[in-house]
Amino acid sequence: MESQNRMILQHLKEHKSITALEALSEYRCFRLAARIKNLRDDGHYIHTEMIDLPRGGQRIAQYTMIKLAGQ
């Protein structure tokens, strides 16, 4: 888990946002919401926005880095 937290945090630093689909395909992370909670618990400010997928009327969460801990 700790290494997934680091990978997700690095992704947010570089790309500013991530979805569960990206986390699964790039980092084999099935529980992105749990990793985001870990990062928030560490003091990082991460915004959650629900976005509509182009097909099927489904919605997923997109997490966006607002502020790193200690900044």
C-alpha positions, 0 to 999 in steps of 0.5 A: 500500500505504501508504494501505491500511495507514493505512486499515486502522489507522484502521479498527482504531482505530475498530472494534477488529477487521477481517476480509478480507471487510470489508477487501475491501468497504470498502477494496478490499484483497485482501491483508489479511494482508500489511497486518496484517504491515506494521502488526505490523512497525511495532510494533502488537500485533494478535491473529488469531482464526479465526472460522467463517462462518455458512454453508458451514463456512468459516473466516476470520481476524479481526484485533483491535487489542490495542495501538498501537505506542508505547503 
